[in-house]
Amino acid sequence: MPRRTLTLATLALALLCTAAQAEDPPAEKGDAAPADGTGQPAEKPVERAPLDERSQEDAKALEQRLPQAEQQQLTARSEPFLALWQPANVGTPNGVVILIPGDGETADWPRAIAPLRTKLPDVGWHTLSLTLPDPAGDEPPPRPADTPPPAASEGGTPAEPPKSESADPANPPPPPEQASTAEPSTDPAPPQPTAEERRKTQTERISARIQAAIGFARQQQATTIVLLGHGSGAWWAARFLTDTPSSGVENLVMVAAEVPAGYEPPLEELAPRLPQAVGDLYYQQAPTAAASALKRLQASKRVKHLDYVQVPLADWSASQDAKQKQLVRRVRGWLDSHLKGAAPKRPASSGATAPTPPAAPATPSI
């Protein structure tokens, strides 16, 4: 009996020693295998380049669609931007009309901008249409992840990711705590600009682009420069002229003017106070637009701005083509009649004297 007990005890001790030798010692913290299994320290993730603004993507599309001769690459604040140039179709041009589109509009926007930039050259005006940056706060959507999450199966549970063909059952992947030796960055995230800082930067960027356009117009030996803004572009033009009194621009045309979201002051505090001649074209059937136009007109009367002229636009036609033709006619009429710094064009008959009525027949003598 004691001999049998001794044999069993010896056998149990041998089994315990074998199990202890089979177990691997716990991995040291410094000996953790890298995530890629190559023996090299895991690399830090590469920072992604910022996405292009929507306005840049739209400009690239215009570059693919429009003739190269119309494209001008201007620079403002070290930022290149696309401008579309159309020379006047006359021997002696009147000057340059710089077109400033509204928020979300391109340099060839089908409403107002494209018709004016292509039709005004036929009546003696060069046109230069600008690309403005995206509205402040209108950042592009975040870049999607490289690998999309696994789709859910029909039962509602997430589908298992496909197994790698090179996976070796004998060498399972390291546990999560050993997946990478790269320590997380402890640098604080850069502070995000405030709404006021974004608006200030936006104002500086747009003003710089308008200034670059004026410089280009002067290189073309333009005798007269006109700023023409559509929508919120009218506010940006008026703001630029307010902040840059020495710009040399003497004429402003506003079409369907409105204030960009989040900006001030209102247009009735900007446009009527400008020393430039102002053409204020608005759609009279739109109640909000008509009310805003009335405020601007009343403000111009209070400051006795004799060169502030409002031109109502009819919005009766459902045809966009008819509306755009009407707009081109009204803008041309203002340029012909109210331009400051140039002799206004008059019809040939306006300076002629009235014809002398025929003399009454002589009474025969008796």
LUMZA-464974 format. One record per residue (C-alpha): residue number from 1; residue in three letters; x, y, z. Coordinates in pm, whole numbers, plus 50000, padded with zeros to 5 digits. Layout:
BEGIN
  nr rest     x     y     z
 NUM  ALA     X     Y     Z
...
// end
This chain:
BEGIN
  nr rest     x     y     z
   1  MET 50000 50000 50000
   2  PRO 50272 50255 50082
   3  ARG 50454 50158 49762
   4  ARG 50148 50229 49550
   5  THR 50096 50565 49717
   6  LEU 50456 50662 49650
   7  THR 50421 50572 49282
   8  LEU 50112 50787 49242
   9  ALA 50276 51083 49413
  10  THR 50581 51056 49187
  11  LEU 50363 51045 48875
  12  ALA 50162 51352 48984
  13  LEU 50481 51548 49049
  14  ALA 50612 51464 48700
  15  LEU 50292 51584 48539
  16  LEU 50307 51914 48727
  17  CYS 50666 51977 48613
  18  THR 50576 51904 48250
  19  ALA 50284 52149 48260
  20  ALA 50500 52419 48413
  21  GLN 50764 52379 48141
  22  ALA 50501 52397 47866
  23  GLU 50371 52733 47981
  24  ASP 50545 53037 47829
  25  PRO 50665 53301 48069
  26  PRO 50459 53619 48062
  27  ALA 50586 53861 47799
  28  GLU 50780 54156 47929
  29  LYS 50641 54499 47855
  30  GLY 50939 54589 47640
  31  ASP 50926 54265 47439
  32  ALA 50576 54312 47296
  33  ALA 50554 54211 46934
  34  PRO 50482 54494 46690
  35  ALA 50149 54506 46512
  36  ASP 50295 54427 46171
  37  GLY 50504 54131 46290
  38  THR 50815 54254 46105
  39  GLY 51022 54325 46412
  40  GLN 51015 54700 46342
  41  PRO 50848 54957 46569
  42  ALA 50498 55043 46460
  43  GLU 50478 55367 46260
  44  LYS 50267 55660 46369
  45  PRO 49957 55720 46155
  46  VAL 50015 55956 45864
  47  GLU 49826 56284 45887
  48  ARG 49582 56331 45600
  49  ALA 49602 56633 45374
  50  PRO 49302 56864 45408
  51  LEU 49028 56826 45151
  52  ASP 48984 57086 44879
  53  GLU 48714 57345 44929
  54  ARG 48398 57296 44727
  55  SER 48479 57613 44537
  56  GLN 48813 57459 44434
  57  GLU 48640 57146 44310
  58  ASP 48391 57358 44115
  59  ALA 48677 57559 43965
  60  LYS 48850 57239 43853
  61  ALA 48528 57134 43680
  62  LEU 48513 57469 43499
  63  GLU 48875 57428 43389
  64  GLN 48780 57100 43225
  65  ARG 48473 57244 43054
  66  LEU 48564 57596 42942
  67  PRO 48822 57706 42682
  68  GLN 49172 57763 42812
  69  ALA 49174 58114 42667
  70  GLU 48903 58222 42914
  71  GLN 49089 58098 43221
  72  GLN 49308 58323 43432
  73  GLN 49488 58198 43742
  74  LEU 49513 58489 43985
  75  THR 49673 58486 44329
  76  ALA 49557 58647 44654
  77  ARG 49716 58586 44997
  78  SER 49935 58320 44832
  79  GLU 49618 58135 44726
  80  PRO 49565 58075 44353
  81  PHE 49208 58103 44229
  82  LEU 49032 58080 43895
  83  ALA 48892 58386 43718
  84  LEU 48714 58378 43383
  85  TRP 48813 58649 43135
  86  GLN 48610 58760 42833
  87  PRO 48753 59045 42623
  88  ALA 48521 59304 42473
  89  ASN 48413 59244 42115
  90  VAL 48479 59602 42005
  91  GLY 48784 59796 41897
  92  THR 48764 60052 42180
  93  PRO 48644 59885 42502
  94  ASN 48456 60082 42766
  95  GLY 48634 59914 43056
  96  VAL 48617 59603 43275
  97  VAL 48321 59469 43472
  98  ILE 48441 59248 43759
  99  LEU 48171 58994 43846
 100  ILE 48148 58878 44209
 101  PRO 47920 58575 44256
 102  GLY 47721 58502 44569
 103  ASP 47773 58231 44829
 104  GLY 47782 57887 44672
 105  GLU 47795 58025 44318
 106  THR 48072 57963 44068
 107  ALA 48246 58199 43827
 108  ASP 48010 58070 43555
 109  TRP 47688 58048 43756
 110  PRO 47394 58012 43516
 111  ARG 47187 58285 43682
 112  ALA 47315 58639 43640
 113  ILE 47689 58562 43635
 114  ALA 47720 58356 43314
 115  PRO 47477 58569 43107
 116  LEU 47649 58892 43209
 117  ARG 48001 58766 43157
 118  THR 47922 58640 42806
 119  LYS 47684 58916 42685
 120  LEU 47845 59236 42812
 121  PRO 48149 59189 42581
 122  ASP 47910 59233 42287
 123  VAL 47831 59587 42407
 124  GLY 48190 59694 42466
 125  TRP 48285 59562 42811
 126  HIS 48557 59322 42919
 127  THR 48433 59088 43193
 128  LEU 48629 58912 43466
 129  SER 48433 58665 43679
 130  LEU 48583 58555 44011
 131  THR 48586 58238 44218
 132  LEU 48520 58313 44585
 133  PRO 48617 58084 44874
 134  ASP 48359 57869 45046
 135  PRO 48132 58054 45289
 136  ALA 48278 58075 45639
 137  GLY 48182 57769 45840
 138  ASP 48101 57565 45527
 139  GLU 48387 57317 45565
 140  PRO 48402 57005 45346
 141  PRO 48270 56683 45500
 142  PRO 48526 56467 45682
 143  ARG 48723 56223 45470
 144  PRO 48574 55872 45495
 145  ALA 48777 55597 45657
 146  ASP 48998 55380 45439
 147  THR 48813 55062 45542
 148  PRO 48435 55080 45584
 149  PRO 48282 54902 45885
 150  PRO 48147 54551 45820
 151  ALA 47792 54546 45692
 152  ALA 47521 54391 45903
 153  SER 47399 54047 45808
 154  GLU 47038 53961 45738
 155  GLY 46987 53861 46100
 156  GLY 47084 54207 46219
 157  THR 47425 54112 46361
 158  PRO 47742 54258 46213
 159  ALA 47903 54035 45956
 160  GLU 48240 53894 46049
 161  PRO 48534 54050 45865
 162  PRO 48698 53825 45606
 163  LYS 48986 53621 45737
 164  SER 49327 53683 45590
 165  GLU 49453 53411 45361
 166  SER 49794 53429 45528
 167  ALA 49655 53381 45880
 168  ASP 49835 53102 46062
 169  PRO 49628 52920 46327
 170  ALA 49949 52829 46509
 171  ASN 50044 53198 46545
 172  PRO 49739 53395 46659
 173  PRO 49755 53776 46646
 174  PRO 49890 53952 46953
 175  PRO 49644 54075 47212
 176  PRO 49518 54434 47182
 177  GLU 49752 54564 47449
 178  GLN 50046 54441 47241
 179  ALA 49915 54561 46903
 180  SER 50131 54870 46889
 181  THR 50424 55015 47074
 182  ALA 50351 55371 46951
 183  GLU 50257 55592 47242
 184  PRO 49960 55826 47192
 185  SER 50050 56188 47133
 186  THR 50024 56408 47438
 187  ASP 50034 56733 47238
 188  PRO 49722 56942 47292
 189  ALA 49493 56981 46991
 190  PRO 49522 57321 46820
 191  PRO 49244 57558 46925
 192  GLN 48960 57594 46677
 193  PRO 48901 57947 46544
 194  THR 48598 58127 46676
 195  ALA 48310 58231 46452
 196  GLU 48435 58590 46462
 197  GLU 48785 58483 46359
 198  ARG 48645 58280 46069
 199  ARG 48441 58577 45949
 200  LYS 48744 58804 45969
 201  THR 48957 58559 45771
 202  GLN 48681 58522 45512
 203  THR 48658 58899 45470
 204  GLU 49033 58926 45420
 205  ARG 49039 58642 45165
 206  ILE 48756 58786 44955
 207  SER 48892 59141 44971
 208  ALA 49230 59013 44855
 209  ARG 49069 58839 44556
 210  ILE 48880 59152 44455
 211  GLN 49202 59351 44484
 212  ALA 49384 59096 44267
 213  ALA 49108 59127 44006
 214  ILE 49141 59506 44005
 215  GLY 49514 59469 43953
 216  PHE 49452 59239 43657
 217  ALA 49201 59486 43510
 218  ARG 49456 59765 43529
 219  GLN 49704 59548 43343
 220  GLN 49452 59541 43058
 221  GLN 49469 59923 43040
 222  ALA 49106 59951 43150
 223  THR 48985 60310 43157
 224  THR 48686 60224 43378
 225  ILE 48643 59946 43635
 226  VAL 48299 59840 43759
 227  LEU 48232 59597 44044
 228  LEU 47915 59394 43990
 229  GLY 47799 59167 44271
 230  HIS 47518 58914 44261
 231  GLY 47340 58806 44579
 232  SER 47582 58815 44871
 233  GLY 47851 58912 44620
 234  ALA 47693 59259 44618
 235  TRP 47753 59287 44993
 236  TRP 48115 59177 44951
 237  ALA 48168 59438 44679
 238  ALA 48016 59714 44895
 239  ARG 48220 59599 45195
 240  PHE 48540 59606 44989
 241  LEU 48474 59959 44862
 242  THR 48398 60072 45218
 243  ASP 48721 59924 45353
 244  THR 48931 60031 45051
 245  PRO 48847 60393 44968
 246  SER 49156 60425 44747
 247  SER 49066 60131 44521
 248  GLY 49017 60355 44217
 249  VAL 48681 60192 44141
 250  GLU 48409 60450 44079
 251  ASN 48109 60229 43999
 252  LEU 47916 59952 44174
 253  VAL 47627 59744 44041
 254  MET 47428 59527 44282
 255  VAL 47195 59256 44151
 256  ALA 46946 59095 44394
 257  ALA 47168 59209 44680
 258  GLU 47164 59028 45013
 259  VAL 47379 59003 45326
 260  PRO 47583 58685 45382
 261  ALA 47459 58479 45676
 262  GLY 47617 58593 46002
 263  TYR 47759 58921 45870
 264  GLU 47683 59285 45937
 265  PRO 47614 59571 45882
 266  PRO 47307 59557 45659
 267  LEU 47335 59688 45306
 268  GLU 47138 60005 45378
 269  GLU 47428 60108 45604
 270  LEU 47692 60027 45342
 271  ALA 47589 60098 44983
 272  PRO 47418 60440 45021
 273  ARG 47723 60581 45200
 274  LEU 47965 60494 44920
 275  PRO 48106 60776 44705
 276  GLN 48079 60552 44399
 277  ALA 47789 60556 44157
 278  VAL 47560 60269 44259
 279  GLY 47315 60077 44046
 280  ASP 47078 59878 44269
 281  LEU 46885 59619 44065
 282  TYR 46625 59420 44259
 283  TYR 46328 59193 44187
 284  GLN 46021 59390 44285
 285  GLN 45784 59092 44307
 286  ALA 45980 58939 44597
 287  PRO 45838 59098 44916
 288  THR 46155 59064 45124
 289  ALA 46377 59194 44843
 290  ALA 46144 59487 44777
 291  ALA 46136 59583 45146
 292  SER 46516 59573 45169
 293  ALA 46547 59777 44850
 294  LEU 46315 60041 44995
 295  LYS 46536 60072 45303
 296  ARG 46841 60124 45082
 297  LEU 46663 60385 44872
 298  GLN 46546 60577 45178
 299  ALA 46898 60569 45323
 300  SER 47040 60706 44996
 301  LYS 46793 60996 45010
 302  ARG 46886 61078 45368
 303  VAL 47253 61114 45273
 304  LYS 47164 61286 44942
 305  HIS 47343 61030 44727
 306  LEU 47257 61165 44382
 307  ASP 47435 60879 44202
 308  TYR 47236 60604 44375
 309  VAL 46990 60465 44120
 310  GLN 46751 60177 44175
 311  VAL 46631 59966 43884
 312  PRO 46339 59727 43946
 313  LEU 46343 59393 43769
 314  ALA 46021 59219 43673
 315  ASP 45991 58862 43794
 316  TRP 45675 58788 43599
 317  SER 45822 58541 43352
 318  ALA 45863 58174 43436
 319  SER 46133 58150 43170
 320  GLN 46483 58183 43313
 321  ASP 46610 58277 42969
 322  ALA 46373 58575 42956
 323  LYS 46477 58683 43305
 324  GLN 46846 58673 43217
 325  LYS 46793 58871 42897
 326  GLN 46602 59135 43094
 327  LEU 46887 59152 43347
 328  VAL 47149 59204 43076
 329  ARG 46940 59485 42923
 330  ARG 46896 59660 43259
 331  VAL 47265 59637 43346
 332  ARG 47360 59766 43003
 333  GLY 47114 60053 43040
 334  TRP 47264 60155 43373
 335  LEU 47617 60138 43233
 336  ASP 47516 60351 42936
 337  SER 47334 60618 43137
 338  HIS 47471 60643 43492
 339  LEU 47837 60549 43471
 340  LYS 48060 60770 43684
 341  GLY 48393 60886 43548
 342  ALA 48290 60845 43184
 343  ALA 48074 61045 42951
 344  PRO 47729 60885 42955
 345  LYS 47608 60749 42629
 346  ARG 47296 60913 42493
 347  PRO 47077 60825 42197
 348  ALA 47168 61017 41886
 349  SER 46836 61199 41885
 350  SER 46859 61320 42246
 351  GLY 47075 61620 42159
 352  ALA 46901 61713 41837
 353  THR 46678 62016 41817
 354  ALA 46313 61975 41740
 355  PRO 46230 62009 41374
 356  THR 46091 62348 41266
 357  PRO 45723 62322 41177
 358  PRO 45644 62410 40818
 359  ALA 45551 62772 40756
 360  ALA 45189 62853 40698
 361  PRO 45103 62913 40336
 362  ALA 45116 63279 40238
 363  THR 44787 63456 40201
 364  PRO 44743 63561 39841
 365  SER 44737 63934 39800
 366  ILE 44427 64094 39666
// end
